[in-house]
Amino acid sequence: MDTVALFNDKLTKQETDRITKYMVGMKKRGGTNVENSLDNSYRSCCVRHRPCPVWLNSILSKLVDIKGCRFDHMQLTHYGVGDHYNTWHTDSEKNGSDAEDARVFTFIIMLSPCIKGGLLQFLDNNDVHSISLKHGDIVVFNSRHAIHRVTAILEGTRRTAVVWAVND
C-alpha cells in the first residue's frame, strides 16, 4: 500500500476513551517524554509510549494486510496551541539501519481533534494534500513512502495514538 487510506468513525467513543486513559498527565511541554528540538522548529508536542493493547491490534489488523508484520508500541501524542510536527518526514527509511526503519505501515488514530489547525498533510509530487481527522477516524499509510507533517494547532488540543506495523 503506497497510498493513504482513511477509515472514518472506526473507533467508538468508548474505545478511544480506553486509549485516552493512558494520556493522564500529558500536556503541552509539561507531560512525560516531551520530544522537541532545542528550538521547536521541527516538532513541538508531548509524546508518551505505551504497549499497544491487543484489542486495538485486532481492529487495526483488519484494515490492511499486514502479512509478515507485527504491531509495535503505541505512541500517544498531545498537541496544544502552537504545537506542530512542522518538518516533512517519513516514519522510516527504506535502506536505513535505525530501529524505526522496520516500520512498514503507520496507523494514526484521532482521539481528540483540535478546533482549528492540526491538519495532517501529505506531500505528493510537490502537491500538498490535507486531511482533517474527526474523532474515531484512522488513517493508514506506508511508513517508508508517505511524506507527511502536522500543521500548527491554532485552537484547542489534538490527541492521537500512532501505531506502527513493523517487519523485523
Secondary structure in CASP SS format (residue, H / E / C, confidence):
PFRMAT SS
TARGET T0000
AUTHOR 0000-0000-0000
METHOD secondary structure of the structure
MODEL  1
M C 1.00
D C 1.00
T C 1.00
V C 1.00
A E 1.00
L E 1.00
F E 1.00
N C 1.00
D C 1.00
K C 1.00
L C 1.00
T C 1.00
K H 1.00
Q H 1.00
E H 1.00
T H 1.00
D H 1.00
R H 1.00
I H 1.00
T H 1.00
K H 1.00
Y H 1.00
M H 1.00
V C 1.00
G C 1.00
M C 1.00
K C 1.00
K C 1.00
R C 1.00
G C 1.00
G C 1.00
T C 1.00
N C 1.00
V E 1.00
E E 1.00
N E 1.00
S C 1.00
L C 1.00
D C 1.00
N C 1.00
S C 1.00
Y C 1.00
R C 1.00
S E 1.00
C E 1.00
C E 1.00
V E 1.00
R E 1.00
H E 1.00
R E 1.00
P C 1.00
C C 1.00
P C 1.00
V H 1.00
W H 1.00
L H 1.00
N H 1.00
S H 1.00
I H 1.00
L H 1.00
S H 1.00
K C 1.00
L C 1.00
V C 1.00
D C 1.00
I C 1.00
K C 1.00
G C 1.00
C C 1.00
R E 1.00
F E 1.00
D E 1.00
H E 1.00
M E 1.00
Q E 1.00
L E 1.00
T E 1.00
H E 1.00
Y E 1.00
G C 1.00
V C 1.00
G C 1.00
D C 1.00
H E 1.00
Y E 1.00
N E 1.00
T E 1.00
W E 1.00
H E 1.00
T C 1.00
D C 1.00
S C 1.00
E C 1.00
K C 1.00
N C 1.00
G C 1.00
S C 1.00
D C 1.00
A H 1.00
E H 1.00
D H 1.00
A H 1.00
R E 1.00
V E 1.00
F E 1.00
T E 1.00
F E 1.00
I E 1.00
I E 1.00
M E 1.00
L E 1.00
S E 1.00
P C 1.00
C C 1.00
I C 1.00
K E 1.00
G E 1.00
G C 1.00
L C 1.00
L E 1.00
Q E 1.00
F E 1.00
L E 1.00
D E 1.00
N C 1.00
N C 1.00
D E 1.00
V E 1.00
H E 1.00
S E 1.00
I E 1.00
S C 1.00
L C 1.00
K C 1.00
H C 1.00
G C 1.00
D C 1.00
I E 1.00
V E 1.00
V E 1.00
F E 1.00
N E 1.00
S C 1.00
R C 1.00
H C 1.00
A C 1.00
I E 1.00
H E 1.00
R E 1.00
V E 1.00
T C 1.00
A C 1.00
I E 1.00
L E 1.00
E E 1.00
G C 1.00
T C 1.00
R E 1.00
R E 1.00
T E 1.00
A E 1.00
V E 1.00
V E 1.00
W E 1.00
A E 1.00
V E 1.00
N C 1.00
D C 1.00
END
